[in-house]
Amino acid sequence: MLPLTSLRFAFVVFFLSVVACDRALARYAPDHFIPEQRMRAAVAAGAGCIVAAGDSRMVAGVDLGDFTQALRDAGRTECAASIAIGALDINGIRVAVREYLRRGGKPNTLVLGVSEDTLIPAEAPRDPSSFTGNAVINLAWSDASDLSRLYPRFPGADVREFDSGLRFLLARKSGFGTYDSLIWQKVQTVQDRLLGRPKETNAFGAGVDMAALAGKMQATAQRRLAQTLAKPEEARLDADYADIERRVHDAGAHLVVVELPMPEGYRRTVTDSEVGQRYLAWFRERVTRRGGTFVDMTHRAWLSAAMFADFLHLNATGAHRFSEDLGHALAHGALVQ
């Protein structure tokens, strides 16, 4: 009996140790998580701010100092903050906007940076395994309503959606399930350095990854835009965009949607294509009809390859020009007086 008792005791100790480590990670990780730091700073900026939201292109493009100065030059006094977070799709941006409002954020205006591919409805339910890096907010800042939003047929007959929904539920309930990808990213970075295979990277990831993502966006956007325009109006936007729109309006804030500057290849194959122009014309009219403001920043005079750090993101010079132009555009017509 003694060996069996010892085995049980060892199992209990092991189980409690795992639980303790999981709880410790859940408490420790947020303080060292860049999206959490950005969220706390935005909330701390106070009420009545103009708040930038979006993915890494807004992180790269909006220099809050230049943006604020442009507002001041035009006589505006609002504070500025950013909840833009890299590596998010429209669902992740929705989660960030919801979290900001949930924590007491009271924006004067929410400035949402998008491109056509941001807005198109997802072709399939999101796989929880994609909630890595900054996209961990889809787990860390999730609530019970996200299960039915992400996996509407859970726990129905669709096996893949059941699997995804179950993994989402399990991951969001534990520190390891939520933050394990951040640990493995650190491990991978150390491993690459030890093995002498560091990748060429910038603040947003490896250059080859940025090139692959840009190529995928350009290759699929026209087809998806054409398919989307053939649908009824209510099906032409991802439901997460509509949720952002509703939350901003319910908060008493003004929504400004900015069509972001993109490299020449994207502009040529997507933005300036016949289907891209039709989609933007429809979207612009819809934003205005719903009480928002649309700002087109796709063809600024200063826009050139020299303004980009990689295949997607503006560099410091491009961010300076974009932030100035955006501040001036908002101050001279896009902001509620």
LUMTIVEX-138331 format. One record per residue: residue in three letters; y, x, z of N, C-alpha, C, O in turn. Coordinates in steps of 0.02 Angstrom, whole numbers, padded with zeros to 5 digits, always signed. Example, Ala and Ser with C-alpha at 12.3 -4.5 7.8 and 13.67 -1.06 7.14 Angstrom:
BEGIN
ALA-00284+00660+00390-00225+00615+00390-00165+00660+00390-00166+00712+00423;SER-00112+00642+00354-00053+00684+00357+00002+00645+00394+00057+00670+00402;
END
This chain:
BEGIN
MET-00060+00041+00000+00000+00000+00000+00063+00043+00000+00115+00023-00027;LEU+00059+00103+00031+00118+00145+00036+00146+00165-00032+00206+00161-00043;PRO+00102+00188-00079+00128+00205-00145+00163+00146-00178+00215+00155-00210;LEU+00135+00085-00172+00165+00027-00203+00232+00011-00171+00280-00006-00206;THR+00236+00017-00106+00300+00006-00071+00352+00056-00093+00410+00039-00104;SER+00331+00119-00100+00377+00171-00123+00402+00157-00194+00461+00168-00210;LEU+00356+00132-00236+00375+00117-00305+00426+00060-00306+00475+00062-00344;ARG+00414+00010-00265+00462-00046-00262+00530-00022-00237+00583-00042-00263;PHE+00529+00020-00186+00591+00046-00159+00628+00087-00211+00689+00081-00218;ALA+00591+00128-00249+00623+00169-00301+00653+00125-00355+00707+00139-00381;PHE+00618+00071-00372+00644+00025-00423+00708-00009-00399+00756-00015-00438;VAL+00709-00030-00336+00768-00063-00309+00827-00014-00308+00883-00033-00327;VAL+00815+00048-00287+00868+00098-00287+00894+00111-00357+00954+00115-00368;PHE+00847+00116-00405+00867+00128-00475+00909+00069-00501+00961+00079-00532;PHE+00887+00008-00487+00922-00051-00510+00993-00055-00481+01041-00068-00516;LEU+00998-00043-00416+01063-00045-00383+01109+00011-00408+01169+00001-00414;SER+01080+00068-00424+01119+00124-00451+01148+00106-00520+01206+00121-00534;VAL+01107+00074-00561+01130+00053-00628+01186+00002-00621+01236+00006-00656;VAL+01177-00047-00576+01228-00098-00565+01293-00066-00541+01347-00084-00563;ALA+01287-00019-00494+01346+00015-00468+01382+00054-00523+01444+00052-00527;CYS+01344+00089-00564+01375+00127-00619+01409+00079-00669+01463+00094-00694;ASP+01376+00024-00682+01405-00025-00729+01471-00053-00702+01520-00058-00739;ARG+01472-00070-00638+01534-00096-00608+01589-00043-00606+01648-00057-00617;ALA+01568+00019-00592+01617+00074-00589+01647+00085-00658+01708+00096-00665;LEU+01606+00082-00711+01631+00090-00779+01678+00033-00797+01730+00045-00828;ALA+01661-00027-00778+01703-00085-00793+01771-00079-00760+01821-00104-00786;ARG+01775-00047-00702+01838-00038-00666+01876+00023-00692+01938+00022-00696;TYR+01840+00076-00710+01871+00140-00729+01896+00139-00801+01952+00162-00815;ALA+01856+00112-00847+01870+00118-00919+01937+00088-00940+01973+00120-00978;PRO+01956+00028-00916+02019-00001-00941+02080+00043-00931+02124+00044-00974;ASP+02083+00081-00876+02141+00124-00863+02147+00181-00914+02200+00210-00921;HIS+02092+00196-00949+02091+00251-00996+02081+00225-01068+02063+00264-01112;PHE+02092+00161-01078+02080+00128-01142+02148+00115-01175+02189+00079-01147;ILE+02159+00145-01233+02225+00141-01265+02249+00069-01275+02307+00056-01259;PRO+02209+00023-01299+02234-00046-01305+02258-00075-01238+02307-00113-01237;GLU+02224-00059-01183+02245-00083-01118+02313-00054-01099+02356-00089-01072;GLN+02323+00010-01113+02386+00042-01098+02443+00011-01139+02498-00001-01113;ARG+02430-00003-01203+02481-00034-01246+02497-00104-01222+02555-00125-01222;MET+02446-00141-01201+02456-00209-01177+02499-00210-01114+02545-00250-01108;ARG+02483-00166-01067+02521-00164-01005+02594-00146-01018+02639-00174-00987;ALA+02606-00099-01064+02674-00079-01081+02713-00136-01112+02772-00146-01098;ALA+02679-00175-01156+02713-00231-01189+02732-00285-01139+02787-00312-01142;VAL+02687-00301-01093+02702-00352-01043+02758-00327-00997+02802-00366-00977;ALA+02755-00263-00980+02806-00235-00934+02875-00232-00966+02925-00228-00931;ALA+02879-00236-01033+02944-00234-01067+02986-00295-01051+03047-00294-01060;GLY+02954-00348-01027+02991-00406-01004+02992-00463-01054+02963-00459-01108;ALA+03025-00517-01036+03029-00578-01076+03082-00571-01130+03130-00533-01123;GLY+03074-00609-01184+03124-00612-01236+03122-00555-01286+03169-00547-01325;CYS+03068-00517-01287+03063-00460-01333+03042-00483-01403+03013-00537-01411;ILE+03057-00441-01451+03026-00447-01518+02963-00405-01515+02966-00344-01504;VAL+02906-00436-01526+02842-00403-01514+02804-00393-01581+02792-00442-01617;ALA+02787-00331-01596+02749-00316-01656+02675-00324-01643+02650-00305-01590;ALA+02639-00353-01690+02567-00363-01685+02534-00346-01751+02566-00352-01804;GLY+02472-00325-01748+02436-00309-01809+02385-00254-01797+02365-00242-01740;ASP+02364-00222-01851+02313-00170-01846+02346-00101-01848+02405-00093-01832;SER+02307-00050-01867+02332+00019-01864+02391+00031-01910+02430+00078-01899;ARG+02398-00010-01962+02456-00001-02007+02521-00018-01972+02574+00010-01987;MET+02519-00066-01925+02578-00081-01885+02588-00028-01831+02645-00012-01813;VAL+02533-00001-01804+02539+00054-01755+02574+00113-01788+02619+00143-01759;ALA+02552+00130-01849+02581+00187-01884+02652+00172-01908+02694+00217-01908;GLY+02665+00110-01929+02727+00094-01963+02786+00078-01918+02843+00090-01937;VAL+02773+00051-01859+02828+00029-01816+02845+00082-01765+02807+00093-01717;ASP+02901+00115-01775+02929+00160-01725+02978+00119-01684+03031+00100-01708;LEU+02961+00105-01621+03002+00060-01581+03073+00086-01571+03120+00046-01567;GLY+03082+00152-01569+03149+00180-01562+03192+00165-01623+03248+00141-01616;ASP+03166+00178-01683+03203+00165-01744+03213+00090-01754+03266+00068-01776;PHE+03162+00051-01738+03166-00021-01745+03220-00050-01700+03260-00091-01721;THR+03221-00028-01637+03271-00052-01589+03341-00032-01610+03388-00071-01604;GLN+03348+00030-01634+03414+00053-01656+03440+00011-01714+03500-00004-01717;ALA+03396-00007-01760+03417-00049-01817+03441-00117-01792+03489-00145-01819;LEU+03408-00144-01742+03430-00207-01713+03498-00199-01680+03542-00241-01689;ARG+03507-00144-01642+03570-00133-01608+03628-00124-01658+03683-00148-01647;ASP+03614-00090-01713+03665-00079-01764+03689-00145-01793+03746-00151-01816;ALA+03646-00196-01791+03664-00261-01817+03688-00308-01763+03699-00368-01775;GLY+03697-00282-01702+03724-00322-01648+03672-00362-01610+03691-00406-01570;ARG+03607-00348-01621+03555-00384-01583+03540-00347-01518+03544-00286-01515;THR+03523-00385-01467+03513-00355-01401+03441-00362-01375+03427-00340-01319;GLU+03396-00392-01414+03328-00403-01390+03291-00337-01378+03302-00287-01412;CYS+03247-00338-01328+03202-00281-01318+03147-00284-01371+03137-00335-01403;ALA+03112-00229-01380+03057-00225-01428+02995-00198-01394+02999-00154-01351;ALA+02938-00224-01414+02874-00202-01386+02821-00208-01441+02833-00238-01493;SER+02763-00179-01429+02709-00181-01478+02642-00194-01446+02624-00161-01397;ILE+02606-00241-01474+02536-00251-01455+02491-00237-01516+02434-00259-01518;ALA+02519-00201-01566+02479-00181-01623+02426-00131-01600+02440-00086-01561;ILE+02365-00139-01625+02309-00098-01603+02268-00080-01665+02253-00123-01707;GLY+02249-00017-01671+02212+00006-01729+02141-00022-01732+02112-00041-01681;ALA+02115-00025-01793+02045-00044-01807+02029-00116-01791+01972-00132-01776;LEU+02079-00161-01795+02066-00231-01782+02067-00271-01846+02105-00256-01892;ASP+02023-00322-01850+02030-00372-01902+02071-00429-01873+02098-00423-01818;ILE+02077-00484-01910+02120-00538-01887+02094-00570-01823+02135-00595-01783;ASN+02029-00569-01811+02004-00596-01748+02026-00552-01689+02046-00577-01637;GLY+02023-00486-01698+02046-00442-01645+02120-00449-01632+02143-00445-01575;ILE+02159-00458-01686+02231-00469-01677+02243-00534-01638+02286-00536-01595;ARG+02204-00585-01654+02210-00649-01616+02195-00638-01543+02231-00664-01500;VAL+02144-00599-01527+02127-00586-01458+02184-00549-01423+02199-00563-01365;ALA+02215-00501-01458+02271-00464-01428+02331-00510-01414+02362-00505-01361;VAL+02347-00554-01462+02403-00601-01452+02388-00647-01393+02431-00658-01351;ARG+02327-00673-01391+02308-00717-01335+02313-00681-01268+02337-00710-01219;GLU+02290-00618-01266+02291-00580-01204+02362-00568-01181+02378-00572-01122;TYR+02406-00552-01228+02476-00541-01211+02507-00604-01181+02541-00600-01130;LEU+02495-00660-01211+02523-00723-01185+02490-00742-01119+02522-00768-01074;ARG+02426-00729-01113+02389-00746-01052+02415-00706-00992+02415-00730-00936;ARG+02437-00644-01005+02463-00602-00951+02536-00616-00935+02567-00580-00896;GLY+02563-00667-00965+02632-00685-00949+02683-00661-00999+02743-00668-00987;GLY+02661-00632-01055+02709-00611-01106+02747-00670-01134+02717-00722-01150;LYS+02813-00662-01141+02855-00717-01166+02899-00689-01222+02957-00672-01211;PRO+02871-00685-01282+02910-00656-01338+02964-00702-01364+02957-00763-01361;ASN+03017-00672-01388+03067-00709-01427+03039-00721-01497+03045-00775-01525;THR+03010-00668-01524+02982-00669-01592+02919-00626-01594+02917-00573-01563;LEU+02868-00650-01629+02809-00609-01641+02810-00590-01714+02812-00632-01759;VAL+02808-00524-01727+02809-00498-01795+02738-00475-01812+02714-00425-01786;LEU+02705-00512-01856+02635-00500-01874+02632-00464-01941+02652-00492-01992;GLY+02606-00403-01941+02598-00365-02002+02531-00379-02035+02479-00374-02002;VAL+02531-00396-02100+02470-00414-02135+02472-00387-02206+02524-00365-02231;SER+02414-00388-02238+02409-00384-02311+02361-00439-02331+02332-00472-02289;GLU+02353-00450-02395+02313-00506-02418+02243-00508-02388+02219-00561-02367;ASP+02211-00450-02384+02142-00448-02360+02137-00465-02285+02084-00484-02262;THR+02193-00458-02248+02193-00476-02177+02181-00550-02168+02149-00571-02119;LEU+02207-00591-02213+02212-00663-02204+02151-00701-02229+02140-00758-02207;ILE+02113-00672-02274+02057-00708-02306+02003-00722-02254+01987-00678-02214;PRO+01974-00783-02255+01920-00798-02208+01862-00749-02214+01844-00727-02269;ALA+01832-00732-02157+01775-00686-02157+01717-00717-02195+01707-00778-02195;GLU+01678-00675-02229+01623-00700-02270+01561-00714-02228+01517-00751-02250;ALA+01557-00685-02169+01499-00696-02126+01520-00686-02053+01570-00653-02041;PRO+01483-00715-02005+01500-00704-01935+01500-00630-01918+01462-00591-01946;ARG+01544-00610-01873+01551-00540-01855+01492-00517-01812+01470-00552-01767;ASP+01468-00457-01828+01413-00428-01790+01441-00395-01727+01486-00354-01733;PRO+01415-00411-01667+01440-00378-01606+01437-00303-01608+01474-00269-01572;SER+01392-00275-01648+01387-00202-01652+01449-00171-01684+01460-00111-01679;SER+01491-00213-01717+01553-00188-01746+01609-00185-01696+01663-00159-01711;PHE+01598-00211-01636+01650-00211-01584+01649-00145-01548+01630-00140-01489;THR+01671-00093-01584+01671-00025-01557+01742+00002-01559+01786-00027-01592;GLY+01753+00058-01524+01820+00086-01524+01871+00037-01497+01858+00003-01447;ASN+01928+00032-01530+01979-00016-01507+01956-00088-01512+01980-00131-01476;ALA+01909-00102-01558+01883-00170-01566+01843-00193-01505+01821-00251-01502;VAL+01834-00149-01456+01803-00168-01393+01842-00224-01359+01815-00259-01316;ILE+01906-00233-01377+01944-00287-01347+01912-00355-01361+01922-00402-01323;ASN+01873-00360-01416+01837-00422-01430+01787-00440-01375+01767-00497-01369;LEU+01768-00390-01337+01724-00401-01279+01764-00400-01214+01758-00445-01173;ALA+01804-00347-01205+01840-00338-01142+01889-00393-01127+01898-00411-01069;TRP+01921-00421-01179+01971-00474-01170+01945-00542-01193+01984-00588-01204;SER+01881-00548-01199+01852-00611-01224+01851-00663-01168+01858-00647-01109;ASP+01841-00726-01188+01828-00779-01139+01772-00823-01166+01746-00811-01220;ALA+01754-00874-01128+01696-00915-01145+01704-00950-01213+01654-00962-01247;SER+01766-00965-01233+01777-01001-01295+01762-00959-01357+01753-00986-01411;ASP+01759-00893-01349+01749-00849-01406+01678-00854-01434+01667-00840-01493;LEU+01631-00873-01393+01562-00879-01418+01558-00931-01474+01532-00917-01527;SER+01585-00990-01462+01581-01043-01513+01626-01028-01572+01612-01050-01628;ARG+01681-00991-01561+01725-00974-01616+01692-00922-01662+01694-00929-01723;LEU+01661-00872-01633+01629-00819-01672+01562-00840-01702+01545-00821-01757;TYR+01525-00880-01663+01457-00898-01684+01448-00974-01675+01413-00996-01629;PRO+01478-01013-01719+01480-01086-01709+01412-01119-01710+01404-01174-01684;ARG+01362-01086-01740+01295-01117-01743+01249-01093-01686+01191-01113-01683;PHE+01275-01052-01642+01236-01030-01584+01229-01088-01535+01278-01122-01522;PRO+01170-01100-01506+01106-01066-01516+01061-01104-01564+01002-01115-01549;GLY+01087-01123-01622+01050-01165-01669+00995-01129-01705+00967-01079-01680;ALA+00978-01155-01764+00918-01132-01799+00929-01066-01836+00880-01035-01857;ASP+00991-01044-01845+01004-00983-01881+00987-00923-01837+01020-00910-01787;VAL+00934-00887-01855+00908-00833-01814+00959-00776-01806+00968-00750-01751;ARG+00991-00757-01861+01039-00702-01858+01098-00720-01813+01121-00678-01774;GLU+01122-00781-01819+01179-00801-01778+01159-00807-01705+01199-00792-01660;PHE+01098-00829-01692+01073-00831-01624+01071-00760-01594+01092-00749-01538;ASP+01045-00714-01634+01041-00644-01612+01110-00616-01597+01121-00584-01546;SER+01158-00628-01643+01225-00602-01633+01259-00634-01572+01291-00600-01532;GLY+01250-00700-01566+01280-00734-01509+01253-00711-01443+01290-00703-01395;LEU+01188-00700-01440+01156-00677-01378+01180-00606-01361+01194-00592-01303;ARG+01183-00563-01411+01207-00495-01398+01280-00494-01376+01299-00454-01334;PHE+01320-00539-01404+01389-00544-01384+01394-00566-01311+01433-00538-01272;LEU+01355-00616-01292+01355-00640-01223+01336-00585-01174+01368-00576-01122;LEU+01283-00549-01190+01260-00496-01145+01310-00438-01140+01322-00411-01086;ALA+01339-00420-01198+01385-00363-01199+01448-00377-01159+01471-00334-01122;ARG+01475-00437-01166+01539-00451-01132+01532-00458-01056+01581-00459-01020;LYS+01470-00464-01032+01459-00474-00961+01447-00409-00923+01440-00410-00862;SER+01446-00352-00958+01432-00290-00922+01479-00234-00946+01503-00234-01002;GLY+01490-00187-00901+01531-00130-00918+01499-00087-00971+01533-00066-01018;PHE+01434-00074-00966+01399-00034-01016+01400-00069-01083+01413-00038-01135;GLY+01387-00135-01083+01386-00172-01145+01454-00172-01180+01457-00171-01241;THR+01507-00173-01140+01574-00175-01169+01598-00107-01191+01624-00100-01247;TYR+01590-00056-01149+01623+00008-01161+01576+00064-01184+01597+00121-01190;ASP+01512+00049-01197+01466+00103-01214+01486+00140-01278+01475+00200-01284;SER+01517+00104-01326+01536+00137-01389+01589+00191-01377+01591+00241-01412;LEU+01632+00180-01327+01684+00230-01312+01652+00293-01285+01674+00349-01299;ILE+01599+00285-01245+01563+00343-01219+01532+00382-01276+01537+00443-01279;TRP+01498+00346-01322+01464+00380-01376+01513+00412-01425+01496+00463-01456;GLN+01572+00384-01432+01623+00417-01474+01641+00485-01446+01649+00534-01483;LYS+01649+00489-01379+01664+00553-01347+01606+00602-01357+01617+00660-01372;VAL+01546+00577-01348+01487+00620-01357+01483+00646-01428+01470+00705-01439;GLN+01496+00602-01478+01493+00622-01548+01546+00675-01564+01532+00722-01601;THR+01606+00667-01536+01659+00716-01547+01640+00785-01521+01649+00835-01555;VAL+01612+00786-01460+01590+00849-01430+01534+00879-01471+01533+00940-01483;GLN+01487+00837-01493+01431+00861-01532+01454+00892-01598+01429+00945-01618;ASP+01501+00859-01632+01527+00886-01695+01560+00954-01684+01553+00999-01726;ARG+01596+00961-01629+01630+01025-01616+01579+01079-01601+01585+01136-01625;LEU+01528+01063-01562+01477+01112-01544+01438+01135-01605+01418+01193-01610;LEU+01426+01088-01652+01387+01104-01711+01429+01129-01769+01404+01143-01823;GLY+01495+01135-01757+01539+01161-01808+01549+01116-01867+01556+01140-01923;ARG+01550+01051-01856+01560+01004-01911+01615+00954-01896+01606+00893-01906;PRO+01673+00978-01874+01729+00931-01861+01753+00900-01926+01755+00934-01978;LYS+01772+00837-01924+01798+00802-01982+01874+00808-01983+01907+00815-01932;GLU+01901+00805-02044+01974+00802-02051+01997+00733-02028+01980+00683-02058;THR+02037+00732-01974+02056+00668-01945+02131+00666-01932+02165+00717-01931;ASN+02156+00605-01923+02223+00595-01896+02217+00547-01838+02162+00537-01812;ALA+02271+00517-01817+02270+00473-01758+02227+00411-01769+02209+00377-01721;PHE+02209+00396-01832+02174+00334-01846+02103+00344-01870+02068+00295-01885;GLY+02080+00406-01873+02010+00417-01891+02003+00471-01943+02050+00506-01961;ALA+01941+00478-01968+01926+00529-02018+01955+00510-02086+01955+00451-02105;GLY+01980+00560-02122+02009+00547-02187+01960+00514-02235+01978+00470-02274;VAL+01897+00536-02233+01847+00507-02279+01835+00433-02262+01822+00393-02307;ASP+01839+00416-02197+01830+00347-02178+01888+00304-02202+01878+00247-02224;MET+01950+00331-02197+02008+00294-02221+02003+00282-02297+02020+00228-02321;ALA+01980+00333-02333+01974+00327-02406+01921+00274-02423+01931+00234-02469;ALA+01865+00274-02386+01813+00226-02400+01836+00155-02386+01821+00108-02423;LEU+01873+00146-02331+01898+00080-02313+01948+00055-02365+01945-00003-02385;ALA+01993+00099-02386+02042+00079-02437+02008+00060-02502+02026+00012-02534;GLY+01957+00099-02520+01920+00084-02581+01884+00017-02578+01884-00021-02626;LYS+01856+00002-02520+01821-00062-02512+01871-00120-02515+01857-00171-02546;MET+01929-00111-02484+01980-00164-02485+02001-00178-02557+02007-00236-02577;GLN+02013-00126-02596+02035-00135-02665+01980-00164-02709+01994-00203-02754;ALA+01917-00146-02696+01862-00168-02738+01845-00242-02728+01822-00275-02775;THR+01856-00267-02668+01834-00336-02653+01891-00387-02649+01878-00447-02653;ALA+01953-00364-02640+02007-00411-02625+02020-00460-02681+02029-00520-02668;GLN+02021-00438-02744+02036-00485-02799+01983-00540-02803+02000-00599-02811;ARG+01920-00521-02798+01867-00571-02801+01873-00621-02745+01868-00681-02755;ARG+01885-00596-02684+01889-00641-02626+01952-00684-02629+01950-00742-02608;LEU+02007-00657-02655+02067-00697-02661+02057-00754-02711+02078-00810-02699;ALA+02024-00739-02767+02011-00791-02817+01967-00846-02788+01979-00905-02799;GLN+01915-00826-02751+01871-00875-02720+01909-00917-02669+01898-00977-02663;THR+01954-00885-02632+01991-00920-02579+02040-00970-02609+02047-01026-02583;LEU+02074-00952-02663+02123-00997-02694+02090-01059-02724+02123-01109-02735;ALA+02025-01055-02737+01989-01113-02764+01972-01164-02710+01948-01219-02725;LYS+01983-01145-02647+01965-01189-02591+02025-01233-02573+02081-01220-02593;PRO+02012-01286-02533+02068-01326-02507+02114-01283-02464+02092-01232-02438;GLU+02176-01304-02457+02225-01263-02422+02203-01244-02352+02214-01187-02331;GLU+02172-01290-02315+02153-01275-02246+02098-01222-02241+02086-01196-02187;ALA+02066-01206-02297+02013-01156-02297+02035-01090-02328+01993-01046-02339;ARG+02099-01082-02342+02122-01022-02376+02143-00966-02327+02157-00910-02349;LEU+02145-00981-02264+02163-00932-02213+02108-00928-02161+02076-00978-02146;ASP+02097-00869-02134+02050-00863-02079+02076-00905-02021+02135-00907-02006;ALA+02030-00940-01988+02049-00983-01932+02084-00945-01877+02122-00975-01839;ASP+02073-00880-01872+02106-00841-01821+02181-00834-01834+02220-00831-01787;TYR+02200-00833-01898+02272-00832-01912+02304-00898-01889+02357-00898-01858;ALA+02271-00954-01903+02298-01019-01882+02304-01022-01806+02350-01052-01779;ASP+02257-00990-01771+02259-00989-01698+02319-00949-01673+02353-00969-01626;ILE+02332-00892-01705+02391-00852-01687+02454-00893-01698+02498-00896-01655;GLU+02459-00926-01755+02517-00967-01772+02528-01021-01720+02585-01031-01698;ARG+02475-01054-01700+02481-01108-01650+02503-01080-01583+02547-01109-01550;ARG+02473-01026-01561+02490-00997-01495+02562-00974-01492+02596-00983-01442;VAL+02586-00943-01546+02655-00919-01548+02703-00978-01544+02752-00977-01506;HIS+02689-01030-01582+02733-01089-01581+02730-01124-01513+02782-01146-01487;ASP+02671-01128-01484+02664-01160-01418+02702-01121-01364+02724-01150-01314;ALA+02708-01056-01374+02745-01013-01327+02820-01018-01336+02858-00986-01299;GLY+02842-01057-01385+02913-01064-01398+02943-01005-01434+03004-00995-01433;ALA+02901-00965-01466+02925-00905-01501+02927-00917-01576+02898-00966-01601;HIS+02961-00873-01611+02966-00877-01684+02916-00829-01714+02910-00772-01691;LEU+02880-00850-01766+02831-00808-01800+02861-00779-01864+02884-00816-01908;VAL+02861-00713-01869+02880-00678-01930+02819-00642-01957+02789-00602-01922;VAL+02800-00657-02019+02743-00625-02050+02768-00575-02101+02806-00592-02146;VAL+02748-00512-02093+02771-00458-02136+02715-00435-02182+02662-00415-02159;GLU+02726-00439-02247+02679-00411-02295+02692-00336-02297+02746-00313-02316;LEU+02642-00297-02276+02651-00225-02262+02655-00183-02326+02624-00201-02376;PRO+02692-00128-02324+02691-00081-02380+02623-00045-02383+02597-00023-02332;MET+02596-00041-02443+02532-00009-02454+02538+00042-02509+02585+00040-02549;PRO+02490+00090-02512+02492+00140-02565+02488+00109-02635+02468+00051-02643;GLU+02508+00148-02684+02514+00123-02753+02449+00093-02779+02451+00043-02815;GLY+02392+00122-02762+02329+00096-02787+02315+00025-02765+02292-00017-02804;TYR+02330+00011-02701+02321-00057-02676+02370-00105-02707+02352-00161-02725;ARG+02433-00083-02712+02484-00127-02742+02466-00146-02813+02473-00203-02834;ARG+02442-00097-02851+02425-00109-02921+02365-00155-02929+02366-00201-02971;THR+02313-00143-02890+02251-00181-02900+02247-00246-02862+02208-00290-02879;VAL+02288-00253-02808+02283-00313-02767+02350-00351-02765+02355-00406-02791;THR+02401-00321-02734+02465-00356-02724+02496-00380-02789+02518-00437-02794;ASP+02497-00336-02839+02531-00354-02902+02486-00387-02953+02507-00404-03008;SER+02423-00396-02935+02377-00432-02981+02397-00505-02986+02433-00531-02942;GLU+02374-00538-03038+02392-00609-03047+02369-00651-02989+02405-00694-02965;VAL+02308-00639-02965+02281-00678-02910+02316-00660-02844+02327-00703-02801;GLY+02334-00596-02837+02370-00576-02777+02438-00608-02773+02459-00630-02719;GLN+02474-00612-02828+02540-00643-02829+02535-00719-02816+02578-00747-02783;ARG+02483-00750-02843+02474-00822-02830+02461-00835-02757+02487-00883-02728;TYR+02419-00793-02727+02403-00803-02656+02465-00792-02613+02477-00831-02567;LEU+02503-00739-02627+02563-00726-02588+02615-00781-02595+02647-00799-02546;ALA+02622-00808-02656+02670-00863-02666+02650-00924-02625+02692-00956-02593;TRP+02585-00939-02626+02561-00996-02586+02571-00982-02512+02594-01026-02475;PHE+02554-00921-02488+02558-00905-02418+02631-00905-02393+02646-00930-02339;ARG+02675-00877-02433+02746-00876-02415+02771-00947-02404+02806-00961-02354;GLU+02754-00992-02449+02776-01061-02444+02747-01094-02382+02781-01134-02349;ARG+02685-01078-02366+02653-01108-02307+02685-01084-02243+02698-01123-02197;VAL+02698-01019-02239+02730-00991-02179+02797-01025-02167+02813-01046-02111;THR+02837-01031-02220+02903-01063-02214+02897-01136-02194+02934-01161-02152;ARG+02850-01171-02225+02840-01242-02211+02821-01253-02139+02838-01305-02110;ARG+02786-01205-02109+02764-01211-02039+02816-01185-01989+02801-01179-01930;GLY+02875-01170-02013+02928-01149-01968+02933-01074-01956+02974-01052-01915;GLY+02892-01034-01991+02895-00962-01984+02938-00930-02037+02971-00964-02076;THR+02939-00864-02038+02977-00826-02087+02931-00774-02119+02893-00741-02084;PHE+02935-00767-02184+02896-00717-02220+02941-00661-02244+02993-00675-02275;VAL+02923-00599-02230+02962-00541-02251+02918-00497-02295+02866-00473-02272;ASP+02938-00486-02357+02899-00446-02404+02924-00375-02404+02981-00361-02424;MET+02882-00328-02381+02901-00257-02377+02860-00215-02426+02852-00154-02416;THR+02833-00246-02478+02785-00212-02520+02817-00168-02574+02784-00124-02601;HIS+02881-00179-02590+02911-00142-02646+02979-00114-02626+03029-00125-02662;ARG+02981-00079-02570+03044-00048-02549+03062+00011-02594+03018+00043-02622;ALA+03126+00023-02602+03148+00077-02647+03122+00145-02626+03111+00189-02668;TRP+03111+00155-02561+03090+00221-02536+03014+00231-02540+02990+00286-02526;LEU+02977+00179-02559+02904+00182-02555+02875+00229-02609+02886+00220-02668;SER+02838+00279-02586+02804+00326-02631+02745+00356-02594+02736+00346-02534;ALA+02705+00394-02631+02646+00425-02600+02666+00472-02544+02627+00483-02497;ALA+02726+00501-02547+02748+00548-02497+02761+00515-02429+02769+00550-02379;MET+02762+00449-02427+02775+00413-02365+02711+00395-02327+02714+00364-02274;PHE+02653+00415-02354+02590+00396-02323+02553+00457-02295+02551+00511-02325;ALA+02523+00447-02236+02484+00500-02203+02413+00502-02231+02382+00555-02230;ASP+02388+00446-02255+02321+00442-02283+02320+00384-02332+02372+00365-02359;PHE+02261+00356-02344+02255+00303-02394+02278+00235-02370+02277+00186-02408;LEU+02299+00230-02306+02319+00165-02279+02384+00168-02239+02423+00120-02239;HIS+02397+00224-02204+02448+00225-02151+02510+00264-02171+02506+00317-02202;LEU+02568+00237-02153+02630+00273-02162+02632+00335-02118+02604+00335-02063;ASN+02665+00387-02141+02677+00445-02099+02741+00436-02060+02771+00382-02062;ALA+02764+00488-02025+02823+00481-01982+02886+00462-02023+02926+00422-02000;THR+02893+00492-02081+02951+00477-02123+02947+00405-02148+02997+00368-02147;GLY+02888+00385-02171+02878+00316-02193+02890+00266-02137+02918+00213-02148;ALA+02867+00283-02076+02876+00239-02019+02950+00231-02003+02973+00177-01985;HIS+02988+00286-02009+03061+00283-01996+03094+00234-02045+03135+00193-02024;ARG+03077+00240-02109+03108+00196-02160+03085+00124-02150+03126+00078-02155;PHE+03021+00114-02138+02995+00047-02129+03026+00013-02067+03046-00045-02070;SER+03030+00050-02012+03057+00022-01950+03130+00004-01957+03152-00049-01933;GLU+03168+00047-01991+03238+00031-02004+03246-00032-02047+03284-00076-02030;ASP+03208-00034-02101+03213-00091-02147+03190-00156-02113+03220-00209-02123;LEU+03137-00151-02074+03112-00210-02039+03163-00235-01988+03175-00295-01983;GLY+03192-00188-01950+03243-00208-01901+03303-00241-01934+03328-00291-01909;HIS+03325-00213-01990+03382-00242-02026+03364-00311-02054+03404-00357-02051;ALA+03304-00317-02082+03283-00381-02111+03280-00435-02057+03301-00492-02069;LEU+03254-00418-01999+03249-00467-01945+03318-00485-01918+03332-00543-01904;ALA+03360-00434-01911+03427-00447-01882+03471-00488-01928+03517-00523-01904;HIS+03458-00485-01994+03501-00520-02041+03466-00580-02073+03469-00590-02134;GLY+03432-00619-02032+03406-00681-02060+03338-00704-02038+03323-00763-02043;ALA+03296-00658-02013+03228-00677-01996+03219-00694-01922+03164-00714-01901;LEU+03272-00686-01882+03267-00699-01810+03303-00763-01792+03353-00782-01823;VAL+03276-00798-01742+03308-00857-01716+03371-00835-01677+03367-00792-01634;GLN+03428-00865-01693+03491-00846-01660+03492-00874-01589+03541-00863-01553;
END
